[in-house]
Amino acid sequence: MLSKIKTLGLVGINGYNVVVEADVNNGIPRFDIVGLPDTAIKESKERIRSAIKNSGLKFPMLKLTINLAPADTKKEGPIYDLPIAVALLVCTGEIRNEDISNYTFVGELSLDGSTRKANGILPLLISARDLGHKKVFIPAENANEASFIDGIDVYGVKSLREVVAFLNGEIMLTPILKRDFYSQQILIDDKNDFCYVKGQRTAKRAMEVAAAGGHNMMMIGPPGAGKTMLARCLPSILPSMTFEEALEVTKIHSIAGILDSHEGIVWHRPFRSPHHTTTAVTLTGGGNRSKPGEISLAHNGVLFLDELPEYNRKTLETLRQPLEDGTITVARVNSTIEYPAEFMLVTSMNPCPCGNYGSKTRECRCTPTQIHKYLEKLSGPLMDRIDIHVEVDGVTYDELADKSNLEEKSTDIRKRVNRARARQIERFKGTKTTCNAKMTSQQVNEFCVLNEECQELIKEAFQSFNLSARAHNRILKVARTIADLDDSDEIELYHLAEAIGYRALDKKYWV
């Protein structure tokens, strides 16, 4: 007997139609799966056999052939357990429903027949809806992911036995209830709030500008100055994610297997901080199953690289293309996978091996040669892609001990950031640009017009600091953001001067 069951496969963050064809015939008992299955699918034979038997159902001791169509596309993961089991049970008559063509099945099975949480359910469901699927069965543990997807009926099932009982009309199942993203957003944890950071007014201002325009930034200063603490406070002033942004981030986290199944969605902008020993594959993505890397997990959020010169230079150079394009392409033997990678790059570093070069309170013990060799670990093209450079010096005891001087809260800074972002959303309406940092060259020429006085200033800075054309454009983008924070339609001289000040370290460190 032959049966066909609908399911889905996943390439990157996009799903595609897969049909599970089951053929049960007389002959020497054997169980074959064809259609380019990976190891996890080949091993599913034992899981499916045990799951069917332990569910009190009959497993056919006949010649079983399973084909995963289209046969020329590599299939990966254990998500085909449930559709294969259903296909076999249709052939043996355990499932008596004559027409199950309206149903789609996705999920992994345990040996006892219960379903297990699967990775990548959210992107699969979005693709299923777009491909015209109407009713989808998924593991109950993935129900919270499905609750945010409209336009499709999704059933969370706990076991194979439950699926069979529903298809045979023995029980009733109701689709997973939908949840509204905006009405259930969770407040950001306030433990990383700028009000706890003493002093560092220049660095805080630079972070406000970076958050308002989505700019990459670097902090340079001695150990213990508070660079890491400042970076961890940055998400507290970033604008809240829209539902569309949250879905994009959740897709990636679901595929990577790090999504909190209880929450079902990523509520806040991610903050990723990989160790300096991380490899290029870990950072950009790839491996045997081409999983998303740290830069994709930081999509719509922050990628923080602490002690930047300690990272492998070749690893850092892989950031150049995604910083420009907002995507990363992972090459495979038979195909290429593209993951989104729109992130804010925030870095920190010591100015020299001992960390005290340029400090007002500590003496540097490094020779000029040692300092030069240390800074040589970072390439000019990578530094060009960082819009804001700011020095962070140590905090004095008086600043730490002063209880009367209350620092500004992140919520207050965030209001200004949101106001500036609102201006940018209005400015770029109808385009793919989302913030000033992502402006194209054409948009820079249109929205960053300088008066004669400003043109003279940037010309002088360009020549004095020996800037590249890319650095010149990034100064204009930062100046546009500073003007937005000031609710100004025009870029004034003091806006441009502040933006140039954030590139002044080009001359001090990199020339």
MOMONOR-V894328 format. One record per backbone hydrogen bond with DSSP energy under -0.5 kcal/mol. CO is the residue of the C=O (numbers start at 0). NH is the residue of the N-H. Records with the same first field share a line. If there is no record, write none. Layout:
CO: NH ; NH
//
This chain:
0: 23
2: 21
4: 19
5: 104
6: 17
8: 15
10: 13
13: 10
15: 8
17: 6
18: 20 ; 68
19: 4 ; 21
20: 66
21: 2
22: 24 ; 64
24: 62
29: 63
31: 65
33: 67
35: 74
37: 41
38: 42
40: 43
41: 44
42: 45 ; 46
43: 47
44: 48
45: 49
46: 50
47: 51
48: 52
49: 53
50: 54
51: 54 ; 56
52: 55
57: 59
59: 61
61: 29 ; 63
62: 24
63: 31
64: 22
65: 33
66: 20 ; 68
68: 18
69: 72
74: 37
76: 79
77: 80
78: 106
79: 83
80: 84
81: 85
82: 86
83: 87
84: 88
85: 89
86: 90
87: 91
88: 92 ; 93 ; 94
89: 92
93: 95
99: 102
101: 134
102: 5
103: 136
106: 81
107: 115
109: 112
112: 159
113: 109
115: 107
117: 120
119: 123
120: 124
121: 125
122: 126
123: 127
124: 128
125: 129
126: 130
127: 132
128: 131
133: 152
134: 103
135: 154
136: 105
137: 156
138: 141
139: 142
141: 144 ; 145
142: 146
144: 147
145: 148
146: 178
147: 149
151: 153
152: 135
153: 155 ; 175
154: 137 ; 156
156: 139
157: 114
158: 162
159: 163
160: 164
161: 165
162: 166
163: 167
164: 169 ; 170
165: 168
178: 180
179: 183
180: 183
188: 191
190: 192
192: 195
193: 196
194: 406
195: 197
199: 203
200: 204
201: 205
202: 206
203: 207
204: 208
205: 209
206: 210
207: 211
208: 212
209: 213 ; 214
212: 436
215: 387
216: 346
217: 389
218: 348
219: 391
221: 224
225: 229
226: 230
227: 231
228: 232
229: 233
230: 233
232: 235
233: 236 ; 237
234: 237
241: 245
242: 246
243: 247
244: 248
245: 249
246: 250
247: 251
248: 252
249: 253
250: 254
251: 255
252: 256 ; 257 ; 258
253: 119 ; 256
258: 260
259: 263
264: 266
269: 301
271: 303
274: 277
275: 311
278: 282
279: 283
280: 284
281: 293
282: 294
283: 292
285: 290
286: 289
290: 285
292: 295 ; 296
293: 297
295: 298
297: 300
300: 343
301: 271 ; 303
302: 304 ; 345
303: 305
304: 347
306: 309
307: 310
311: 315
312: 316
313: 317
314: 317
315: 318
316: 319
317: 321
318: 322
319: 323
320: 323 ; 324
321: 325
325: 340
327: 329 ; 338
328: 330
329: 336
334: 331
336: 329 ; 338
338: 327
340: 342
341: 299
342: 344
343: 302 ; 345
344: 216
345: 304
346: 218
347: 307
348: 220
355: 358
366: 370
367: 371
368: 372
369: 373
370: 374
371: 375
373: 376
374: 377
378: 382
379: 383
380: 384
381: 384
382: 385
384: 386
387: 217
389: 219
390: 392
395: 399
396: 400
397: 401
400: 402
403: 405
408: 411 ; 412
409: 413
410: 414
411: 415
412: 416
413: 417
414: 418
415: 419
416: 420
417: 421
418: 422
419: 423
420: 424
421: 425
422: 426
423: 427
425: 428
427: 430
434: 437
435: 438
439: 443
440: 444
441: 445
442: 446
443: 447
448: 490
450: 454
451: 455
452: 456
453: 457
454: 458
455: 459
456: 460
457: 461
458: 462
459: 463
460: 464
461: 466
467: 471
468: 472
469: 473
470: 474
471: 475
472: 476
473: 477
474: 478
475: 479
476: 480
477: 481
478: 482
479: 483
480: 484
481: 485
482: 487
483: 486
489: 491
491: 495
492: 496
493: 497
494: 498
495: 499
496: 500
497: 501
498: 501
499: 502
500: 503
501: 388
502: 505
503: 506 ; 507
504: 508 ; 509
505: 509 ; 510
//
